[in-house]
Amino acid sequence: MGAETDGWESASQRSIANFDEDSVSMAVAAAIDCLKGYERRDIDGLLFASTTPPYAEKQCASIIATALDLRRDIFTADITDVLRAGTTALKSALDSVAAGSAKHVLVVASDNRQGAPKGEAERNSGDGAVAFIVSNEELIAEQAGSHAITENMMDTWRSAGDQFVRSWEDRFAIEEGLERIMGEAVSGFMEKEGVFNKDVAKLALYSPDARRHSQLARHLGFQPEQVQDPLFGRMGNIGTAFPLMLLAGALEDGSPDQLLLTVSYGD
């Protein structure tokens, strides 16, 4: 990849955006794949999720809609600045369809995050995008329920003007952030929906890296065979798109009547 990576002892691969790609172009590519065989004129909403939009003040969802040749009379929105923007966008689309304000909503999550050279974020991060169509027609899966925890947590951030992602002390971020808050979210969901760990066929779990992924799964009480392959060795942590990419994999491998659990994180 370059002189900066010479001597790195790693067999893992990373998905890296080309020099002429960004989160918007990757989102368009993912959406084109998602829309194959679908009537584009039926799409009446588009939500774009990213922590790395190319504009600080300019909607990117409208660019994506134009590139996809969608109708002009659709609602569009960018959901940004937080790693759980992908699942936030997906829930917003599900709520819109359930309320009847939209029938077919395209959700696209895409990220191209930068870590400081030779830091953990650079080693673990990848670039990627994923797209879903949310509708009440021709279903392959439906939402069984959801649960969210909102808490101010200063563990990973990037201030205005920062090029690279910053993070707080590692143990604090894992123990007080990921383990505690995600544990509360999962237990809250199970109590609300009346399900148990054993009922989950596949867990699509966010984690900053491979080691913490298996650690988090154990902490949440899941067995290795229940955990969806996080693909860290093939693409790395692709930010807002990461938990949705794992959900897409679980849907491809899943069977009817299985319960798939997606757990995202970010503040």
C-alpha positions in Angstrom: 0.0 0.0 0.0 2.8 2.4 0.7 6.0 3.0 2.6 4.0 3.7 5.8 2.8 0.1 5.9 6.1 -1.6 5.1 6.9 -4.2 7.8 3.3 -4.6 9.1 2.9 -8.2 10.1 -0.7 -8.9 9.3 -2.5 -11.4 7.0 -5.7 -9.3 7.2 -7.1 -7.4 4.2 -8.7 -4.0 4.2 -11.2 -2.5 1.8 -9.8 0.8 0.7 -11.5 3.5 -1.3 -9.7 4.5 -4.5 -8.2 8.0 -4.9 -11.3 9.1 -6.8 -13.9 7.6 -4.4 -15.6 9.0 -1.3 -18.5 8.1 0.9 -21.0 9.4 -1.7 -19.6 7.5 -4.7 -19.4 4.3 -2.7 -23.1 4.9 -1.6 -24.1 5.2 -5.2 -22.4 2.0 -6.1 -24.0 0.1 -3.2 -27.4 1.6 -4.1 -27.1 0.5 -7.8 -26.5 -3.1 -6.7 -29.4 -2.9 -4.2 -31.8 -1.5 -6.9 -31.2 -4.2 -9.5 -34.6 -5.6 -10.5 -36.4 -2.9 -8.6 -38.6 -0.1 -10.1 -36.7 3.0 -9.2 -39.8 5.2 -9.7 -41.3 3.4 -6.7 -38.6 4.7 -4.3 -40.2 7.6 -2.3 -37.5 8.2 0.2 -33.7 8.1 0.6 -31.7 8.2 3.8 -27.9 8.6 3.7 -25.8 7.7 6.8 -22.2 8.6 7.1 -19.6 10.1 9.5 -17.5 11.2 6.4 -19.8 13.2 4.1 -17.7 15.2 1.6 -19.6 18.4 2.4 -19.9 20.2 5.8 -23.0 22.1 4.5 -24.7 20.4 1.6 -27.0 17.5 1.4 -25.4 14.3 0.0 -28.6 12.3 -0.2 -29.8 14.6 -3.0 -26.6 13.9 -4.9 -27.1 10.1 -4.5 -30.8 10.4 -5.6 -29.8 12.3 -8.7 -27.1 9.8 -9.6 -29.6 7.0 -9.2 -32.2 8.9 -11.4 -34.8 8.7 -8.7 -38.0 10.9 -8.7 -37.6 14.5 -7.7 -40.7 14.4 -5.4 -39.1 12.1 -2.7 -37.9 13.0 0.7 -34.2 12.8 1.4 -32.0 13.3 4.4 -28.4 12.9 5.7 -27.9 11.3 9.1 -24.4 12.0 10.1 -21.7 12.6 12.8 -22.2 9.3 14.7 -21.2 5.7 14.1 -24.7 4.4 14.8 -26.1 6.6 11.9 -26.6 3.5 9.8 -29.0 1.8 12.2 -30.6 5.2 13.0 -31.3 5.6 9.3 -32.7 2.0 9.0 -35.0 2.5 12.0 -36.2 5.9 10.6 -37.1 4.2 7.4 -38.9 1.3 9.2 -40.8 3.9 11.2 -41.8 5.8 8.1 -43.1 2.8 6.3 -44.9 1.6 9.4 -46.6 5.0 9.7 -47.6 5.0 6.1 -45.7 8.2 5.2 -43.6 6.3 2.7 -43.9 2.9 0.9 -40.3 2.3 -0.4 -37.3 3.9 1.4 -33.7 3.4 0.2 -31.2 3.4 3.1 -27.6 3.8 2.3 -24.7 3.8 4.8 -21.2 4.6 3.7 -17.9 5.6 5.4 -14.3 6.5 4.5 -12.9 7.2 8.0 -9.2 8.2 8.5 -7.1 7.1 11.5 -3.7 8.6 12.4 -0.8 6.9 10.7 0.2 3.6 12.4 -2.6 4.1 15.0 -5.2 1.5 16.0 -7.9 3.3 14.0 -5.9 3.2 10.8 -5.0 -0.5 11.4 -8.6 -1.6 12.0 -10.6 0.7 9.7 -11.8 0.0 6.2 -14.0 1.8 3.6 -17.3 0.5 2.4 -21.0 1.0 1.8 -24.2 -1.0 2.1 -27.8 -0.4 1.0 -31.2 -1.6 2.0 -34.7 -1.1 0.6 -37.3 -0.8 3.4 -40.9 -1.5 2.2 -44.1 -3.3 3.3 -44.1 -5.3 0.0 -42.2 -8.5 -1.0 -40.6 -8.9 2.4 -37.6 -11.0 3.1 -37.5 -9.9 6.8 -39.5 -7.8 9.2 -38.7 -5.9 12.3 -39.5 -7.8 15.5 -38.7 -4.8 17.7 -36.0 -2.4 18.8 -34.5 -0.8 21.8 -32.1 2.1 22.2 -29.9 3.7 24.9 -28.9 7.3 24.7 -26.0 8.5 26.8 -23.3 11.1 26.4 -20.1 9.2 26.0 -16.8 10.8 25.0 -14.9 7.7 23.8 -14.5 8.2 20.1 -14.8 11.6 18.4 -13.6 13.9 15.6 -13.9 17.7 16.2 -14.5 20.2 13.4 -11.2 20.6 11.5 -9.8 17.2 12.6 -8.7 14.9 9.9 -8.2 11.8 12.0 -10.5 10.0 14.5 -9.6 10.4 18.1 -10.3 8.1 21.0 -10.1 8.1 24.8 -8.3 5.6 27.0 -8.9 2.1 25.7 -10.1 0.4 28.8 -12.6 3.2 29.6 -14.0 3.1 26.1 -14.5 -0.7 26.2 -15.7 -1.1 29.8 -17.8 2.1 30.3 -18.8 2.5 26.7 -19.2 -0.7 24.6 -19.7 -3.3 27.3 -21.9 -1.4 29.7 -24.1 0.5 27.2 -24.5 -2.3 24.6 -25.2 -4.7 27.4 -28.0 -2.5 28.7 -29.4 -2.1 25.2 -29.4 -5.9 24.5 -31.0 -6.8 27.9 -33.5 -4.0 27.5 -34.5 -5.3 24.0 -34.9 -8.9 25.3 -37.0 -7.8 28.3 -39.2 -5.7 26.1 -39.7 -8.3 23.4 -39.8 -11.4 25.7 -36.9 -13.2 24.0 -33.7 -14.8 25.3 -30.1 -15.1 24.0 -30.8 -18.7 22.9 -33.5 -17.4 20.6 -31.1 -15.4 18.5 -29.9 -17.2 15.3 -27.3 -14.6 14.4 -25.9 -11.6 16.1 -24.7 -8.7 13.8 -22.5 -6.9 16.3 -20.6 -3.7 16.1 -17.1 -3.6 17.5 -14.0 -1.5 16.8 -11.7 -4.5 16.1 -11.6 -8.3 15.9 -10.3 -8.9 19.4 -13.0 -6.8 21.0 -15.7 -8.3 18.8 -15.3 -11.8 20.3 -14.9 -10.2 23.8 -18.1 -8.3 23.4 -20.0 -11.3 22.1 -19.0 -13.3 25.2 -19.8 -10.4 27.5 -23.3 -10.2 26.0 -23.8 -13.9 26.6 -23.7 -15.3 23.0 -22.1 -18.4 21.8 -19.5 -18.3 18.9 -21.9 -20.1 16.5 -24.5 -17.4 17.0 -22.2 -14.6 16.0 -22.2 -13.4 12.4 -18.7 -13.3 10.8 -17.5 -9.7 11.3 -15.3 -9.8 8.2 -12.5 -7.9 10.0 -10.0 -10.0 8.0 -11.5 -9.0 4.7 -12.7 -5.4 5.0 -12.0 -4.0 8.5 -14.3 -1.7 10.5 -16.3 0.3 7.8 -17.9 2.7 10.2 -21.6 3.4 9.9 -22.0 0.7 7.3 -20.4 -2.0 9.5 -23.4 -3.4 11.5 -25.6 -3.2 8.4 -23.1 -5.1 6.3 -23.1 -7.8 8.9 -26.9 -7.8 8.9 -26.9 -8.1 5.1 -24.7 -11.2 5.5 -27.0 -12.7 8.2 -30.0 -12.1 5.9 -28.2 -13.9 3.0 -27.3 -16.9 5.1 -30.5 -17.0 7.2 -33.6 -19.1 7.1 -37.3 -18.3 7.5 -38.5 -17.6 11.1 -35.0 -16.9 12.4 -34.4 -14.1 14.8 -31.5 -11.8 13.7 -30.2 -9.3 16.2 -28.3 -6.2 15.1 -26.4 -4.3 17.8 -24.9 -0.9 16.9 -22.9 1.6 18.9 -21.9 5.3 18.7 -22.4 8.7 20.3 
